[in-house]
């Protein structure tokens, strides 16, 4: 596992995260009441200091009322402004030392502001949904909100018993007491804060396919009225799972779940071991099947292998886009070369001022990044040949499982597999802005 954390603040979101320490584990105990949209929480955060003494440090947390803050069991001084919870422990934490932070908070959760509108906790008509990419995690819990700071999670959520609670990971217990139920989930795999998804709603749970011995359990959590359509639209997801394990390596987590809300979402959103879809992504005719493939592929590219900072987001989105094309190719749809040609035609008609390796914050979710990222991966496939290309991808997901990477890490990895130098190819597609010719073949 390779974790390549930036030495300083994230260049796109300098107010988020603190590179002076890293978190090992979050234990979150939450109580949520959907009617008044009221959240109370307690967090126990196990962390490790960096190379310098920690006289103070910060967590990211939105505008909640803070009840208590302790470091290693002792009351700590804190200030809470502008989404930053600055903490000064009673005694500085020694370099390299493990320490524990406890935070209690309460209030009415709502999305945090971002250049793309509100992100994070969203109150639905009947329940709630959390989709945090890239900086929405502080909308509901205190965290070191940087993608390379990956930790395990134990999440306990108590809510009225009429509601189901779904998050990534394995459901350990579900305990009903009077009119409430407490759901406890464990996510043992290292997880970025923005990838902790959560859904609270009146859902039915169905098994997607039979995983068989040693297979990956796949469940869908859906409103009852969407059951028939979801059953058709997600019917081929188990086949996608088989294909992607063949092409990318073993599925990196214990289980995979999808949640479909009865409300519309602009786009589906991946979380670790979980993907979130809106009712508008369900039509009973597999009209959004490419998105089903895209979100599943993110479990390898983006979730298990994460970016060290947001400059490298094309490694998530370009590889997931190419997974859409691979699924189409292997399931009887258009082959990747035709989809690549269509993407190339589209990009040739658009401004050519986007650099994959560092698109800038404003362009990190630009459609051109997805299409050009897919084309860059296709160009590598043509240059390496299928056998070497897929061996390279399986090596990438295996070597960096649970870690965080950069574009240069990927370039160096590809070079180890390439029979001929690929520097010029990568320079043109990844570091340049002009659109290279369509890859042959």
Secondary structure, DSSP 8 states (H G I E B T S, - for coil): --B---SSS-SS-TTS--TTEEEEEEEEEEEEETTTTEEEEEEEEEEEE-SS-BS-EEEE--S-EEEEEEETTEE-EEEEETTEEEEE-SS-B-TT-EEEEEEEEEE----B--TTS-BEEEEETTEEEEE-TTT-GGGTS-B---TT--EEEEEEEEEETTSEEEESSEEEEEEEETTEEEEEEEEEEEE-GGG--EEEE--EEEE-S---TT--EEEEEE-GGGHHHHHHHTTTHHHHHHHHHHHH-S-SSSEEEEEE-SS--SS-EEETTEEEE-GGG--SS-TTHHHHHHHHHTTTBTTTBEESSGGGTHHHHHHHHHHHHHHHHHTTS--HHHHHHHHHHHHHTS-----GGG--GGGTT-HHHHHHHHHHHHHHHHHH-HHHHHHHHHHHHHHTTT-EE-HHHHHHHHHHH-SS--HHHHIIIII--S-------
